[in-house]
Amino acid sequence: MIDHAVIELKHVFKQFGKRTAVHDLSLTVPAGEIYGLLGHNGAGKSTAIGMMLGQVWPTSGEVTLFGHDVTVHRSQALRKIGAIFEAPAFYDYLSGRRNLEILSSYTAPTSRHRIEEVVEWVGLSGRENSKVKTYSHGMRARLALAQALLPNPEALILDEPGSGLDPEGIHEMRQTIQRLHRELGLTILLSSHLLHEVEQLCTRIAVLNQGHMVFEGTMASIRERAQWVRLKVGDFPSAVSTLRQAQLVSDARDGSLIALNTGVGTDQIVRTLVQSGMPVYEIAPDQASLESFYLSLMNGKREAN
C-alpha cells in the first residue's frame, strides 16, 4: 500500500471577519484511502474543502495536494484532482453529453472516447443524450460525478455527494464510489452527514466541531474504542451495582449495555454475577456504530462548552 500523502493540511486557520471557521486544522489523506470528513452544519467541512480546492484562501497554514501548495501552485496542485463541490450547475436544455463537452472545454479538451467512458462508469449509458431537465436527482448526481472524472484524476474530493438523494440513489452512489476506489484505485475524500454511508465507505475519518478537529482515526479504532457488552439479566440495575463494586465496569446505559474496565473479560462478568446469585441469560460484545460514537463525541463537546 502506497502511504504518501495526497491531501495534507498543516495548522490551517480560516477567519471570516471575527468568526473563525477553521481552527488549527491538520490532517493527512494517504494515497488509496476513502477518507471521511464529518461534522454538523457550520462545523467547517465545506470551508476546509474550499481551501483544498483553492476556492477559499486560508488565513494561515499550509494546504498541499500531491505535494504542491494550493496557494502557490494551484494549477499543479489540482491537476490530478476531480471534485464535486457545492451544487453543480448544468444547462438543463442540453443533453448530459453536451454538458460534459462544454464543461470539459473550460479546462482541457476531452476526447469523445473519454466522455463515453465516464458516462459508463457512473451508470448514465443510454441517457447521456437526454436533456438534463428530464434527469432525476440521482441522475444529476451521477452527471456531477462524471464531470469530476473527466480529467482522469487520481483523487476525488466529494462534498455531500448523497445530498438530497432517495435511499435507492444513496445506495447507487455508494456502489459507484466503492467501484471507483476498487477498480481505478482512486483516493477519495468524502464529506457527508450520512453517517451510515460513511461507516460503510470510509477507512479513516476526521470529525470537525465548530472549526476544531475533535477526532481523527480509523474506523477500526472506533469499533474497538469502547468495550461495550450487551448483558441480559433479571435485574440489570442490581447487576451493574454488583459489577461496579467489583470494579469490573466503568459505565452502563440503555438497560442492557455495560462498559468493561481495561483488561476485564466477559468470563469475569459472568462468574461474578453467578457467584452473587444472579443468572446471566445473555452476554455478547456490542460493536460500536459510527452513529453512537459520533453522538457521544458531540454530546461530550457540548457538555464541555
Secondary structure, DSSP 8 states (H G I E B T S, - for coil): ----EEEEEEEEEEEETTEEEEEEEEEEEETT-EEEEE--TTSSHHHHHHHHTTSS--SEEEEEETTEETTTSHHHHHTTEEEE-SS----TTSBHHHHHHHHHHTTS---HHHHHHHHHHTT-TTTTTSBGGG--HHHHHHHHHHHHHTT--SEEEEESTTTT--HHHHHHHHHHHHHHHHHH--EEEEE-S-HHHHHHH-SEEEEEETTEEEEEEEHHHHHHHS-EEEEEES-HHHHHHHHHHTT-EEEEETTTEEEE-TT--HHHHHHHHHHTT--EEEEEE----HHHHHHHHHHHHHHH-
